Amino acid sequence: MEAVCLKLINLSISASWLVLAILVLRLVFRKAPKWIVCLLWGLVGLRLVCPVSIESALSLIPSAQTLPPEILYTATPQIDSGIQAINSVVQSMAPAQGASANPTQIWSLILAWVWAVGMVVMALYALVSYWLVKRRVATATLLRENIKQSERVSTPFVLGIFRPVIYLPYHLAEEDLAYVVAHERAHIGRRDHWWKPLGFALLCVYWFNPLLWLAYVLLCRDMEGACDEAVIETMGLEDRRGYSTALLHCGVRRRSIAACPLAFGEVGVKQRVTSVMNYTKPAVWIVTAALIACAAAAVCFLTNPPPSRDFPMKGTNIADLDAQEIVDRIADMEKVEDGTHLYANGDNFEITLTSDFRWLNDGTVRFFYLRNQQTHSAQLRIFPDENQYFVTEAGKWPEQDRYYMLQTYLEALKYLPQAEIRALLPQAAGYVVHLMEEGAPNDQTRSITYTAQGVGAMDGWYIHLLVEPVYEGNGGVPTSEAVHLFYGEENDAPAVMS
């Protein structure tokens, strides 16, 4: 349930950016037809119900996953809100050292149950409200077609999803009848008796987001405005006065958010009367510009930005390398197929470390992978000062003669036998590490074989590294002092060759 809740929160945050954009567009295009604004609210609904979205460089959403899935399991929460200040605050909320339980998991479970209870309460409210209204109009009498009258209603409204019925109060003035019926028929023609309940259903799911409550209220207002415009579009001044009078006569005061029905005078009566009396047919250029803005909003807010190509380091010591996590992140970033391996090679490659085996400066590891019989290559860049990794965009690369598993190479760095290297190079101020493509332990006079469990003999090696010392004030590196390291499979018999 926590994973579902997390997915909905991310969808909600993505939709919130679209809501903010629509609030701006409503002000910019306040003279545009209201049906175009309703289209924009429809984009919000589409964003909320669609679990997947295409990636686009034009996307204005800071992150498709503000709360990444791993936040449920990590002890230190990491988010990507697009606002660095917020990210820093959340990332500082790490549990106290020695805590017996991960507070992130505890809070995620509690909040998931709160969300589920809130959704059930909202759904029950809608069902009870609908049942009460149906019960109130159970004695209504047929006037004509799908129009009924009842002494138990105070304002005209439409009720029903598959067979919508217009309900009118008996005391409705004759001169208001035609205007009211035309308005409610416009609702039915626009399928508002579908869209409003659907909007409330989404509000039941995303009740925790205040921006979506505001979006639902404005949707209801814009629906009424769109129907008003549809009715008065061809009216003269006198008919518009009559329509406004009908609005004033049928106005009701709503004290709650209504899931149903579509009431004639339900929302914004004073504002609607003003709009009706001042109505002028929108210019063609306004309609065109509003439609272009609607299309632009769809492109910019229904698409997701490409995934971030940087991610944090866990420390600046090579022992802090998490080879599996790095490879998994790159594989997800590059969308490599299951079973496809990432490889590294030794061309033009070196990494410089301090004497305590920390990154001395920025490093780069070129890697490549096969896709559709074509080799693609990119770089894993290491920025210790910024405490992050970055992956460059992949490009096509010539076929390589030798393949080295990227994960195995990173593990070879992680498990460098530091004590043995210090013993063989006691005066070194730092080290330069090269990835070699040839050689074997027996070929070198100064070599060490090692595995993740430590130094020792092995059945076979995967990675050959050359460690050269760096001395203060001496740019030259005596090759005779270099140490060859071979990382491979464990064997019980320990051995160090020097």
VEXDREN-2710 file (C-alpha; in Angstrom, 1 decimal):
% VEXDREN-2710
k/r/px/py/pz
1/MET/0.0/0.0/0.0
2/GLU/2.9/2.4/0.7
3/ALA/4.2/1.9/-2.9
4/VAL/0.7/2.8/-4.3
5/CYS/0.5/5.8/-2.0
6/LEU/3.9/6.9/-3.1
7/LYS/3.0/6.6/-6.8
8/LEU/-0.1/8.7/-6.2
9/ILE/1.8/11.4/-4.4
10/ASN/4.3/11.7/-7.3
11/LEU/1.4/11.9/-9.8
12/SER/-0.2/14.5/-7.5
13/ILE/2.9/16.6/-7.4
14/SER/3.3/16.4/-11.2
15/ALA/-0.3/17.5/-11.6
16/SER/0.2/20.3/-9.2
17/TRP/2.7/22.0/-11.5
18/LEU/0.0/21.9/-14.2
19/VAL/-2.6/23.3/-11.9
20/LEU/-0.3/26.3/-11.1
21/ALA/0.2/26.8/-14.9
22/ILE/-3.6/26.8/-15.5
23/LEU/-4.1/29.4/-12.7
24/VAL/-1.8/31.7/-14.7
25/LEU/-3.4/30.9/-18.0
26/ARG/-6.9/31.6/-16.6
27/LEU/-5.7/35.1/-15.8
28/VAL/-3.9/35.6/-19.1
29/PHE/-6.8/34.3/-21.2
30/ARG/-9.7/35.5/-19.0
31/LYS/-11.5/36.7/-22.2
32/ALA/-11.1/33.3/-23.9
33/PRO/-14.1/30.9/-24.0
34/LYS/-14.6/28.9/-20.8
35/TRP/-14.8/25.6/-22.6
36/ILE/-11.1/26.0/-23.4
37/VAL/-10.3/26.4/-19.7
38/CYS/-12.3/23.3/-19.1
39/LEU/-10.1/21.5/-21.6
40/LEU/-7.1/22.6/-19.5
41/TRP/-8.7/21.1/-16.3
42/GLY/-9.2/17.9/-18.4
43/LEU/-5.4/17.8/-18.8
44/VAL/-5.1/17.8/-15.0
45/GLY/-7.4/14.8/-14.8
46/LEU/-5.4/13.0/-17.6
47/ARG/-2.2/13.6/-15.7
48/LEU/-3.7/12.1/-12.5
49/VAL/-5.1/9.0/-14.1
50/CYS/-2.2/8.1/-16.5
51/PRO/0.4/6.0/-14.7
52/VAL/3.0/6.5/-17.5
53/SER/4.2/9.4/-19.5
54/ILE/6.5/9.9/-22.4
55/GLU/9.8/11.8/-21.8
56/SER/10.4/15.2/-23.4
57/ALA/13.1/17.8/-23.2
58/LEU/10.2/20.4/-23.4
59/SER/8.7/19.1/-20.1
60/LEU/8.5/21.9/-17.4
61/ILE/8.0/19.4/-14.6
62/PRO/11.1/19.5/-12.4
63/SER/11.0/15.8/-11.6
64/ALA/8.7/12.9/-12.5
65/GLN/9.6/11.2/-9.2
66/THR/9.9/13.8/-6.5
67/LEU/9.8/10.9/-4.0
68/PRO/11.8/8.0/-5.5
69/PRO/10.7/4.5/-4.7
70/GLU/13.8/3.8/-2.6
71/ILE/12.8/6.5/-0.1
72/LEU/10.6/3.8/1.5
73/TYR/13.6/1.8/2.4
74/THR/16.5/4.1/2.8
75/ALA/17.5/5.4/6.2
76/THR/18.4/8.8/4.8
77/PRO/15.5/10.2/2.7
78/GLN/16.4/11.6/-0.7
79/ILE/14.0/13.6/-2.8
80/ASP/14.2/15.4/-6.1
81/SER/11.7/18.3/-5.9
82/GLY/13.5/20.5/-8.4
83/ILE/14.2/23.0/-5.5
84/GLN/17.6/22.4/-3.9
85/ALA/16.6/24.0/-0.6
86/ILE/13.7/21.6/-0.1
87/ASN/15.9/18.6/-1.1
88/SER/18.5/19.6/1.5
89/VAL/15.9/19.9/4.3
90/VAL/14.4/16.5/3.6
91/GLN/17.8/14.8/3.2
92/SER/18.8/16.2/6.6
93/MET/16.0/14.3/8.3
94/ALA/18.1/11.2/8.8
95/PRO/17.3/8.9/11.8
96/ALA/19.3/9.1/14.9
97/GLN/22.3/6.8/15.0
98/GLY/21.5/3.5/16.6
99/ALA/17.8/3.9/16.0
100/SER/16.1/0.5/16.1
101/ALA/13.8/1.2/13.2
102/ASN/13.8/3.3/10.1
103/PRO/11.4/6.2/10.8
104/THR/10.8/6.6/7.0
105/GLN/9.2/3.2/6.8
106/ILE/7.2/3.8/9.9
107/TRP/5.9/7.2/8.7
108/SER/5.2/5.9/5.2
109/LEU/3.0/3.1/6.6
110/ILE/1.1/5.5/8.9
111/LEU/0.5/8.0/6.1
112/ALA/-0.6/5.3/3.7
113/TRP/-3.3/4.3/6.2
114/VAL/-4.3/7.9/6.7
115/TRP/-4.6/8.3/2.9
116/ALA/-6.7/5.1/2.6
117/VAL/-9.1/6.2/5.4
118/GLY/-9.4/9.7/3.9
119/MET/-10.3/8.2/0.5
120/VAL/-13.0/6.0/2.0
121/VAL/-14.5/8.9/3.9
122/MET/-14.6/11.0/0.8
123/ALA/-16.2/8.2/-1.2
124/LEU/-18.8/7.5/1.5
125/TYR/-19.6/11.3/1.6
126/ALA/-20.3/11.2/-2.2
127/LEU/-22.4/8.1/-2.1
128/VAL/-24.5/9.3/0.9
129/SER/-25.0/12.7/-0.7
130/TYR/-26.2/11.1/-3.9
131/TRP/-28.5/8.8/-2.1
132/LEU/-30.0/11.6/-0.1
133/VAL/-30.7/13.7/-3.2
134/LYS/-32.2/10.7/-5.0
135/ARG/-34.4/10.1/-1.9
136/ARG/-35.5/13.7/-1.9
137/VAL/-36.6/13.7/-5.5
138/ALA/-38.2/10.2/-5.4
139/THR/-41.7/11.8/-5.5
140/ALA/-40.9/14.2/-8.4
141/THR/-43.5/14.3/-11.3
142/LEU/-42.7/14.3/-15.0
143/LEU/-43.2/17.6/-16.7
144/ARG/-42.0/16.6/-20.2
145/GLU/-39.2/14.5/-21.7
146/ASN/-36.4/14.2/-19.1
147/ILE/-37.7/17.2/-17.0
148/LYS/-39.3/16.6/-13.6
149/GLN/-40.7/18.9/-10.9
150/SER/-40.5/18.4/-7.2
151/GLU/-41.7/20.4/-4.2
152/ARG/-38.7/19.2/-2.2
153/VAL/-36.0/21.0/-4.3
154/SER/-35.1/24.7/-4.0
155/THR/-33.1/25.1/-7.2
156/PRO/-32.9/23.5/-10.7
157/PHE/-30.3/20.8/-11.2
158/VAL/-29.3/17.8/-13.3
159/LEU/-29.0/14.4/-11.6
160/GLY/-27.9/11.1/-13.1
161/ILE/-25.0/9.7/-15.1
162/PHE/-26.4/7.4/-17.7
163/ARG/-29.9/8.9/-17.8
164/PRO/-29.6/12.5/-16.7
165/VAL/-32.8/14.2/-15.5
166/ILE/-33.5/17.9/-15.1
167/TYR/-35.2/18.6/-11.8
168/LEU/-37.1/21.8/-11.3
169/PRO/-38.8/23.3/-8.2
170/TYR/-42.6/23.9/-8.5
171/HIS/-42.2/27.5/-7.5
172/LEU/-39.9/28.3/-10.5
173/ALA/-41.2/31.4/-12.3
174/GLU/-42.5/30.8/-15.8
175/GLU/-40.3/33.6/-17.3
176/ASP/-37.2/31.8/-15.9
177/LEU/-38.1/28.3/-17.1
178/ALA/-36.7/28.6/-20.6
179/TYR/-33.4/29.9/-19.5
180/VAL/-33.0/27.3/-16.8
181/VAL/-33.8/24.4/-19.1
182/ALA/-31.5/25.7/-21.8
183/HIS/-28.6/25.9/-19.2
184/GLU/-29.2/22.4/-17.9
185/ARG/-29.5/21.0/-21.4
186/ALA/-26.1/22.6/-22.1
187/HIS/-24.7/20.7/-19.2
188/ILE/-26.0/17.4/-20.6
189/GLY/-24.8/18.2/-24.1
190/ARG/-21.3/18.9/-22.7
191/ARG/-21.4/15.7/-20.7
192/ASP/-20.8/17.7/-17.5
193/HIS/-22.9/15.1/-15.6
194/TRP/-19.9/12.7/-16.3
195/TRP/-17.0/15.1/-15.8
196/LYS/-18.1/16.5/-12.5
197/PRO/-18.5/13.1/-10.7
198/LEU/-15.2/12.0/-12.4
199/GLY/-13.5/15.1/-11.0
200/PHE/-14.8/14.4/-7.5
201/ALA/-13.7/10.7/-7.8
202/LEU/-10.2/11.9/-8.5
203/LEU/-10.5/14.3/-5.6
204/CYS/-11.4/11.3/-3.4
205/VAL/-8.1/9.7/-4.3
206/TYR/-6.0/12.8/-4.1
207/TRP/-7.8/14.5/-1.2
208/PHE/-4.5/15.2/0.5
209/ASN/-3.5/17.8/-2.1
210/PRO/-5.0/21.3/-1.5
211/LEU/-4.2/22.5/-5.0
212/LEU/-6.5/19.8/-6.4
213/TRP/-9.3/20.9/-4.1
214/LEU/-8.8/24.4/-5.6
215/ALA/-8.7/22.9/-9.1
216/TYR/-12.1/21.1/-8.5
217/VAL/-13.8/24.3/-7.2
218/LEU/-12.5/26.2/-10.3
219/LEU/-13.5/23.3/-12.6
220/CYS/-17.1/23.6/-11.3
221/ARG/-17.1/27.4/-11.8
222/ASP/-15.7/27.1/-15.3
223/MET/-18.2/24.4/-16.2
224/GLU/-21.0/26.8/-15.2
225/GLY/-19.4/29.6/-17.1
226/ALA/-19.0/27.4/-20.3
227/CYS/-22.7/26.5/-20.1
228/ASP/-23.7/30.2/-19.6
229/GLU/-21.7/31.1/-22.7
230/ALA/-23.2/28.3/-24.7
231/VAL/-26.7/29.6/-23.9
232/ILE/-26.2/33.3/-24.3
233/GLU/-23.9/33.2/-27.3
234/THR/-26.7/34.3/-29.7
235/MET/-28.8/36.3/-27.2
236/GLY/-29.5/40.0/-27.3
237/LEU/-29.2/42.3/-24.3
238/GLU/-32.8/41.8/-23.1
239/ASP/-32.5/38.0/-23.1
240/ARG/-29.2/38.2/-21.2
241/ARG/-31.0/40.4/-18.6
242/GLY/-33.7/37.7/-18.3
243/TYR/-31.0/35.0/-18.0
244/SER/-29.3/37.0/-15.3
245/THR/-32.5/37.4/-13.4
246/ALA/-33.1/33.7/-13.5
247/LEU/-29.6/33.2/-12.1
248/LEU/-30.4/35.6/-9.2
249/HIS/-33.8/33.9/-8.5
250/CYS/-32.3/30.4/-8.5
251/GLY/-29.0/31.2/-6.6
252/VAL/-28.3/28.9/-3.7
253/ARG/-25.6/29.1/-1.0
254/ARG/-23.4/26.0/-0.9
255/ARG/-21.6/25.3/2.3
256/SER/-19.8/22.2/1.1
257/ILE/-18.0/20.7/-1.8
258/ALA/-20.7/18.9/-3.9
259/ALA/-20.0/15.8/-5.8
260/CYS/-23.5/16.1/-7.4
261/PRO/-25.7/17.4/-8.8
262/LEU/-25.2/20.1/-11.4
263/ALA/-27.2/23.0/-9.8
264/PHE/-28.2/26.0/-11.9
265/GLY/-27.3/28.6/-9.3
266/GLU/-24.7/26.6/-7.4
267/VAL/-21.5/28.6/-7.8
268/GLY/-20.4/32.2/-8.4
269/VAL/-23.8/33.7/-9.1
270/LYS/-22.7/37.4/-8.8
271/GLN/-19.6/36.8/-11.0
272/ARG/-21.7/34.9/-13.5
273/VAL/-24.3/37.6/-13.8
274/THR/-21.5/40.2/-14.4
275/SER/-20.0/37.9/-17.1
276/VAL/-23.3/37.4/-18.8
277/MET/-24.1/41.1/-18.9
278/ASN/-20.7/42.0/-20.2
279/TYR/-20.4/39.1/-22.6
280/THR/-18.9/39.7/-26.0
281/LYS/-18.0/37.0/-28.5
282/PRO/-14.2/36.3/-28.2
283/ALA/-12.1/37.4/-31.1
284/VAL/-10.7/34.7/-33.3
285/TRP/-7.1/35.5/-32.3
286/ILE/-7.9/35.1/-28.6
287/VAL/-9.5/31.7/-29.3
288/THR/-6.5/30.7/-31.4
289/ALA/-3.9/31.8/-28.9
290/ALA/-5.8/30.0/-26.1
291/LEU/-5.9/26.8/-28.0
292/ILE/-2.1/27.1/-28.7
293/ALA/-1.5/27.7/-25.0
294/CYS/-3.6/24.6/-24.3
295/ALA/-1.5/22.5/-26.6
296/ALA/1.7/23.9/-25.2
297/ALA/0.5/23.1/-21.7
298/ALA/-0.2/19.5/-22.8
299/VAL/3.3/19.2/-24.2
300/CYS/5.1/20.8/-21.3
301/PHE/3.1/19.2/-18.4
302/LEU/1.8/15.9/-19.6
303/THR/5.4/14.7/-20.4
304/ASN/8.1/13.9/-18.0
305/PRO/11.6/15.4/-18.0
306/PRO/14.4/13.0/-19.0
307/PRO/15.8/11.3/-15.9
308/SER/18.4/13.2/-14.0
309/ARG/21.9/12.0/-15.0
310/ASP/23.5/12.7/-11.6
311/PHE/23.2/11.0/-8.3
312/PRO/24.9/11.3/-4.9
313/MET/28.0/9.6/-3.7
314/LYS/28.0/7.8/-0.4
315/GLY/31.5/9.1/0.5
316/THR/34.8/10.2/-1.0
317/ASN/36.8/7.1/-0.1
318/ILE/37.0/4.4/-2.7
319/ALA/35.8/2.0/0.0
320/ASP/32.5/3.8/-0.1
321/LEU/31.9/2.7/-3.7
322/ASP/28.6/0.8/-4.1
323/ALA/29.2/-0.9/-7.4
324/GLN/25.8/-2.6/-7.6
325/GLU/23.9/0.6/-6.9
326/ILE/26.0/2.6/-9.5
327/VAL/25.5/0.0/-12.2
328/ASP/21.8/-0.3/-11.4
329/ARG/21.3/3.4/-11.7
330/ILE/23.2/3.6/-15.0
331/ALA/21.2/0.6/-16.3
332/ASP/18.0/2.3/-15.4
333/MET/19.2/5.6/-16.8
334/GLU/20.2/4.1/-20.1
335/LYS/17.2/1.8/-20.2
336/VAL/19.4/-1.2/-21.0
337/GLU/17.7/-4.5/-21.5
338/ASP/17.7/-7.1/-18.8
339/GLY/20.7/-9.3/-19.1
340/THR/22.7/-6.6/-20.9
341/HIS/26.0/-5.9/-19.1
342/LEU/28.0/-2.7/-18.7
343/TYR/31.6/-2.9/-19.6
344/ALA/34.7/-0.7/-19.0
345/ASN/38.1/-0.6/-20.9
346/GLY/41.5/0.8/-20.3
347/ASP/41.9/3.3/-23.1
348/ASN/43.0/6.8/-22.0
349/PHE/42.0/6.0/-18.5
350/GLU/43.4/6.7/-15.0
351/ILE/42.2/7.7/-11.5
352/THR/44.2/9.6/-8.9
353/LEU/43.9/8.9/-5.2
354/THR/45.3/10.4/-2.1
355/SER/47.5/8.4/0.3
356/ASP/44.4/7.6/2.4
357/PHE/42.7/6.3/-0.8
358/ARG/40.3/9.2/-1.3
359/TRP/39.6/10.8/-4.7
360/LEU/42.3/13.4/-5.2
361/ASN/40.3/15.1/-8.0
362/ASP/37.6/14.5/-10.5
363/GLY/37.7/11.1/-12.2
364/THR/36.1/9.6/-15.3
365/VAL/35.3/6.0/-16.1
366/ARG/34.3/5.2/-19.7
367/PHE/31.8/2.4/-20.0
368/PHE/29.9/0.9/-22.9
369/TYR/27.2/-1.6/-23.6
370/LEU/25.7/-3.4/-26.6
371/ARG/22.3/-2.7/-28.0
372/ASN/20.9/-3.9/-31.3
373/GLN/24.4/-5.2/-32.3
374/GLN/25.8/-1.6/-31.8
375/THR/28.2/-0.5/-29.1
376/HIS/27.1/2.6/-27.1
377/SER/29.5/4.4/-24.8
378/ALA/29.2/7.0/-22.1
379/GLN/31.2/8.2/-19.1
380/LEU/30.7/7.9/-15.4
381/ARG/32.1/11.1/-14.0
382/ILE/33.1/11.4/-10.3
383/PHE/33.0/14.8/-8.6
384/PRO/34.2/14.3/-5.0
385/ASP/34.0/18.1/-4.3
386/GLU/30.3/18.0/-5.2
387/ASN/29.8/14.6/-3.7
388/GLN/28.0/13.2/-6.7
389/TYR/28.3/11.1/-9.8
390/PHE/27.2/12.1/-13.3
391/VAL/26.6/10.0/-16.4
392/THR/27.1/11.6/-19.8
393/GLU/24.8/11.0/-22.8
394/ALA/25.6/7.7/-24.5
395/GLY/26.8/7.7/-28.1
396/LYS/27.8/5.1/-30.6
397/TRP/31.3/3.6/-30.1
398/PRO/33.5/1.3/-32.1
399/GLU/33.5/-2.3/-31.2
400/GLN/35.9/-3.1/-28.4
401/ASP/38.5/-5.9/-28.4
402/ARG/38.3/-6.5/-24.6
403/TYR/35.3/-6.3/-22.2
404/TYR/35.6/-5.6/-18.5
405/MET/32.4/-5.6/-16.4
406/LEU/31.9/-2.1/-15.1
407/GLN/30.5/-3.5/-11.8
408/THR/33.6/-5.7/-11.4
409/TYR/35.9/-2.9/-12.1
410/LEU/34.2/-0.7/-9.5
411/GLU/34.4/-3.5/-7.0
412/ALA/38.1/-3.9/-7.8
413/LEU/38.6/-0.2/-6.8
414/LYS/36.4/-0.6/-3.7
415/TYR/38.4/-3.5/-2.4
416/LEU/41.9/-2.2/-3.1
417/PRO/44.3/-3.8/-0.5
418/GLN/45.2/-0.5/1.1
419/ALA/47.5/-1.9/3.8
420/GLU/49.6/-3.9/1.3
421/ILE/49.8/-1.0/-1.1
422/ARG/51.0/1.3/1.7
423/ALA/53.6/-1.3/2.7
424/LEU/55.0/-1.5/-0.8
425/LEU/54.8/2.3/-1.5
426/PRO/55.5/3.7/2.0
427/GLN/56.6/7.2/0.9
428/ALA/53.9/7.9/-1.6
429/ALA/51.7/11.0/-1.2
430/GLY/49.1/9.6/-3.5
431/TYR/48.4/7.0/-6.2
432/VAL/47.5/6.9/-9.9
433/VAL/45.4/3.9/-10.8
434/HIS/45.4/2.6/-14.4
435/LEU/43.2/-0.1/-15.9
436/MET/45.4/-2.5/-17.8
437/GLU/44.4/-4.8/-20.7
438/GLU/47.3/-7.3/-20.5
439/GLY/49.5/-9.2/-18.0
440/ALA/49.2/-11.8/-15.3
441/PRO/50.5/-12.0/-11.7
442/ASN/53.4/-14.2/-12.7
443/ASP/54.6/-11.7/-15.2
444/GLN/55.2/-9.0/-12.6
445/THR/57.8/-8.8/-9.8
446/ARG/55.5/-6.5/-7.7
447/SER/52.0/-7.8/-7.8
448/ILE/49.1/-8.6/-5.4
449/THR/46.1/-10.8/-6.0
450/TYR/43.0/-10.1/-4.0
451/THR/39.3/-10.6/-3.7
452/ALA/36.4/-8.9/-1.8
453/GLN/37.5/-11.0/1.2
454/GLY/41.1/-9.7/1.1
455/VAL/44.5/-10.6/-0.3
456/GLY/45.1/-14.2/-1.4
457/ALA/45.5/-16.6/-4.3
458/MET/42.6/-17.0/-6.7
459/ASP/41.3/-19.3/-9.4
460/GLY/41.3/-16.5/-12.0
461/TRP/41.4/-12.7/-12.3
462/TYR/39.0/-10.3/-13.9
463/ILE/40.6/-6.9/-13.5
464/HIS/44.3/-5.9/-13.8
465/LEU/45.1/-2.5/-12.2
466/LEU/48.4/-0.7/-12.1
467/VAL/49.0/1.6/-9.1
468/GLU/51.8/4.1/-9.5
469/PRO/53.0/6.3/-6.6
470/VAL/52.8/10.1/-6.6
471/TYR/55.5/12.0/-4.6
472/GLU/55.2/15.6/-3.3
473/GLY/57.3/17.9/-5.5
474/ASN/58.2/15.2/-7.9
475/GLY/56.1/14.9/-11.1
476/GLY/58.0/11.9/-12.3
477/VAL/56.8/8.4/-11.5
478/PRO/59.4/5.6/-11.4
479/THR/57.8/2.7/-13.3
480/SER/59.9/0.2/-11.3
481/GLU/58.0/1.1/-8.1
482/ALA/54.6/0.5/-9.6
483/VAL/52.4/-2.3/-8.1
484/HIS/50.3/-4.6/-10.2
485/LEU/46.9/-5.6/-8.7
486/PHE/44.8/-8.5/-9.9
487/TYR/41.2/-8.7/-8.6
488/GLY/39.4/-12.0/-9.1
489/GLU/37.7/-15.1/-7.7
490/GLU/38.5/-16.3/-4.1
491/ASN/40.8/-19.2/-3.4
492/ASP/41.5/-20.5/0.1
493/ALA/45.3/-20.4/-0.2
494/PRO/46.6/-16.9/0.7
495/ALA/49.5/-15.5/-1.3
496/VAL/51.1/-12.1/-1.9
497/MET/53.6/-11.7/-4.7
498/SER/55.9/-8.7/-4.3
END
